[in-house]
Amino acid sequence: MFHSFFPRPKLFFISAFVWSAICILVWYSVGPELGAAVGLPPLAEGEQPPLGLAFFVSPDNIWFYLYFTIFVLIFGGVWKLLDRNHPWSNWSIWGSAFIIFIAYFSVQISVAVNNWRGPFFDLFQNALAKQPGITADQFYSLQLRFLEIGLVSVALNVIIAFFTSHYVFRWRTAMNDFYLSNWSKLRHIEGASQRVQEDTMRFASIVESLAVVLINSIMTLVVFLPLLFRMSANITELPILGAIPHSLFWLALLWSLFGTVLLAVVGIKLPGLQFRNQRVEAAFRKELVYGEDNADRAKPLTMAELFSNVRKNYFRMYWHYCYFNVARYTFGQLDALILTFMLIPTIVAAKITMGIWQQIATAFGQVSDSLQYLVNSWSTIIELLSIRKRLVAFEAAIDDEPLPEIDQRYLEREAAGGELEADRPY
C-alpha cells in the first residue's frame, strides 16, 4: 500500500514528521528574525495586515514561501540520495511537498478573509449606527478586496483538484503495478481481482483526501491557534468555566477533545462491520460470477443464504450507525451553539465590536474544526480501515506471511468445496 509509492515508508514518514516539527519550531522561534535579516520583516506590533491580494505578497508571506522551499529542498534532496532507484520518488516526495504547500496556502486564504472581516463588519456596524463619515466607496473598496481573495481561492481550488487527481492516480498505478507483479501469489485470495482494481483505487483516493484534510487541519492550527490565543486575551470570563486567561483558546481545545473522544468511543465497532460488509458482498458477487459460466453454481438456496448474510450485516450496520449518528448530529448542533453561548456576557457588556466578533468566530471555528478532524472524518476513516484490512492480506501473501484469519477460512472453504460453519458472519 505504501512502499510501492513511497521510498522506505516507515522511515520516510517518521523523518517527515520530525523534519516538519523542526521547521515549525524554527519558524516560531527565530523565523521572524531570519526574515528581517534577509529584508523580509514581519508586521510591526499593532500594524494591520494588508487586505486583498496584497496580503499574499506581503514581506512576511514571501519570506515563508522561501523558508518552506529551502526546507523542502533539503528534505527531498536527502531522500533522493538515499533512494535513487525508487520509480515513484518524484511524485511521492515532491508531489507530497506541493500538496502540503497548497494546503498551507488555502489556510492563508482563510486568514486573508478573517483579516477582511474586522474592518468590513466594523464599517457595517458604524453605518447601521448612522455614524458620520461612512461612504459607499468604502464598502465598494472592501468588496473589491474580498473579490481579490475570492479569485485567488478559485485559482487554488482548480490547482488542488487537478494536481491531486493526478497524484492519486499515480499512487494507484504504483499499487496496481506492484500487486500485478506478484499476481501468482495473490490470485488465490478471495476477491483478489476486486482488491487490485477497486480497493487500490479507493484506498489511494481516501488516503489522499484524508491526508489533505489532516495537513490542512495541522496548518490551520499552526496559523489560527496563535490568533485565537491573542484574540481571547480580552475575554476575561466565560459561563461555567469562569475567569481563565485566554479562555477561548482552552475552550476550543477541551471542546474538540471531548467531541473526538465521544465519536471514537461510540463508533468503535463500525470499522469491523464495514470490513465484514465488504466480505459478504464479495462472496455474493463471486458466486454470481461463477454462475455465469457454471450451471452448478449460484443455485437459489446458495444465493438466498449468501444474500441473507448481506441483509444481516446491513441491518446490524444500520443499528450501529443509528446511535453513532445520534451522537454525531447532537454534538454538531451543540458545536454550533457553544461559542455564542460562552460569549453572551461579553456581548451584553459590549466589550467587543461586530468586526472583532466575526474574527473571533472565524478563528474559533477554524481551530475547532481542525481539532475535530476525527469527528468530521470518522465515517471516511472507518471505510479506509476496512479497505486496509483487505489489502493487508495482499501484503501477507507477497511476504509469505500467514494470512489474516478470515482469509485463511476462505481458503479452507474453497478447499472443502463449500462454506464452513466458522466462515458464516452470524
QUIDAKA-V301748 format. One line per field, one symbol per residue. ss: DSSP state (H for helix, E for strand, - for the rest). burial: + if it has 24 or more other ideal C-beta (glycine too) atoms within 12 Angstrom, else -. A space follows every 50 residues. Layout:
# QUIDAKA-V301748
ss=???
burial=???
This chain:
# QUIDAKA-V301748
ss=--------HHHHHHHHHHHHHHHHHHHHHHHHHHHHH------------- -HHHHHH-HHHHHHHHHHHHHHHHHHHHHHHH------HHHHHHHHHHHH HHHHHHHHHHHHHHHHHHHHHHHHHHHH-------HHHHHHHHHHHHHHH HHHHHHHHHHHHHHHHHHHHHHHHHHHHHHH-HHHH-----HHHHHHHHH HHHHHHHHHHHHHHHHHHHHHHHHHHHHHHHHHH---E---E----HHHH HHHHHHHHHHHHHHHH---HHHHHHHHHHHHHHHHHHHHHHHH------H HHHHHHHHHHHHHHHHHHHHHHHHHHHHHHHHHHHHHHHHHHHHHHHH-- ---HHHHHHHHHHHHHHHHHH-HHHHHHHHHHHHHHHHHHHHHHHHHH-- ----HHHHHHHHHHHH----HHH---
burial=+++++++-+--+--++--++--++--+---+---+------+------+- +++-++-++++-++--++--++--++--+------+-++-++++++++++ ++++++++++++++++++++++++-----------------+--++-++- -++--+---+--++--++-+++-+++-++------+--++++-+++-+++ -++++++++++++++++++++++++-+++-++--+--+--+----+++++ +++-++-+++-+++-++--++-+++++++++++++++----------+-- ----++--++--++--+--++--+--++--+---+--++--++--+---- -++++++++++++++++++++++++++++++++++++++++++++-++-- --++-++-++------------+-+-
